[in-house]
Amino acid sequence: MDALAESSSDLARPRARLVAELREHALLIGEVTLTSGRKAQYYVDAKRAIPLPGAFMALGLLVADRARSCDASAVGGVPVSAIPVACAALAAPRPPAKMFIVRKERKEHGLQRWIEGPPLGQGERCLIVEDVVTTGGSTIEAVERVRSEGLTVAGVVSVLDRLTGGGDAIQTALGDDASYTTLSTIDEIYPDRPDRD
């Protein structure tokens, strides 16, 4: 797992802002069932924080920077989680050129596309985005779908990693061709959580 470079003074402030916004608006304490079916004593609902102006602007700067660093011209992922993350990148200065959505199921009407948005060229470099990574399953499916459509996965970035093995699973799926990066971890958002090792 590749950590976002904190040495850059240009990125330190938006990253600190994103962490603060997630801690204040997205962290919920109490038992919940995760997408994976696992039970947890807390939940990070990044969708509660990302649409707020401070988090959205910070996230846009960070994701757009990551897209530039891996030379990706398009950013996207699965609905619903990836859409606001990708939109934030488009709203940043020097944004990627395009945003796309990876469908979980192909529509039976219209253009019947797996990848929605502006046309992407064969081999075009794409950054896959995700809000919260637990097992990495939906992100790995998006990586596989993007590759099956003849596109190049330049990297994957998540807003938050719960540090439960999902990041490692994503990196394994990416292989040596690309890297997984997280903008924050549960250790930063909830350092006193009961399941911390």
Secondary structure as GFF3:
##gff-version 3
##sequence-region A 1 197
A	DSSP	beta_strand	2	3	.	.	.	ID=ss1
A	DSSP	alpha_helix	9	25	.	.	.	ID=ss2
A	DSSP	beta_strand	27	33	.	.	.	ID=ss3
A	DSSP	beta_strand	39	44	.	.	.	ID=ss4
A	DSSP	three_ten_helix	46	48	.	.	.	ID=ss5
A	DSSP	alpha_helix	53	69	.	.	.	ID=ss6
A	DSSP	beta_strand	74	77	.	.	.	ID=ss7
A	DSSP	alpha_helix	82	91	.	.	.	ID=ss8
A	DSSP	beta_strand	98	102	.	.	.	ID=ss9
A	DSSP	beta_strand	115	116	.	.	.	ID=ss10
A	DSSP	beta_strand	125	133	.	.	.	ID=ss11
A	DSSP	alpha_helix	137	148	.	.	.	ID=ss12
A	DSSP	beta_strand	152	161	.	.	.	ID=ss13
A	DSSP	alpha_helix	166	174	.	.	.	ID=ss14
A	DSSP	beta_strand	179	182	.	.	.	ID=ss15
A	DSSP	alpha_helix	186	189	.	.	.	ID=ss16
###
